[in-house]
């Protein structure tokens, strides 16, 4: 499958690169650390070596819209607000259960080749202005895997931060220390997909487990706000044993990490049945018993009881009540404390009463 010529034109020299002998380069954007010789591409397909220079995606989007922050999902990062979300094309994994396969697998799967028709050239300044014009409080890089387009994200995020916007990454977490250090000065929130606690499952996706675990620790050490998502898939990662391992690992990093256990639906090559609500409830209970203070069940609004809501770990009162992406109750002070007992609640909170301004559903942006 040939990479469209237009994408190769929408590039710039990489920052995350090591130059080697005979014009070879080593990419440092993700944990594959691809050794790329002239005329060849990395595993992602979008970072390639032209005459000894690693070229990387720049100056385009394949999708952009205004999203509720809860859609990312983030539950402790500016709850109730909206973010402008942009994405490009490509991924460093090839998950058979991908829920965004049309953009992530566009350079790998002929069934997704039409995604190239959605790309639009756009300067970073315009993305930031779209966010400001639409009342968004932040900008997020998502839809495909943003680690492989980190240079473009940093260009956008630098401008966003200069205009007072928050920034976020929605990623599979297959990161290197170098890319996390590169992103950290311009990034506020990072959502990591912890897809399994089995290295054998990660091998099927095209990666390894350990770099993801290391990235979760590193994101926390860097002081970025971290939330973790596990798409719970029947027959793949839904055993009690594996869920216990995930919960215990996250609690060992910090009991304040919000863990989202979310429902899978068949959308790509995987033919497992949809995740029952009872499985999500069991997974959430395991996370709570493992020591996590904030565990959520997602993708099944109204079917998981109070597991959409945030509770104070000290007094037990409901602090943020949700239905889907909408907030229907909010009891956290502007300083991030429980309104009932003044216990500090981990998260990134927005002062000034803007937290209820979101529409609760995605909105397309014309560009």
Order of alpha helices (4+ residues) and beta strands (2+ residues): alpha-beta-beta-beta-beta-beta-beta-beta-beta-beta-alpha-beta-alpha-beta-alpha-beta-alpha-beta-alpha-alpha-beta-alpha-beta-alpha-beta-beta-beta-beta-beta
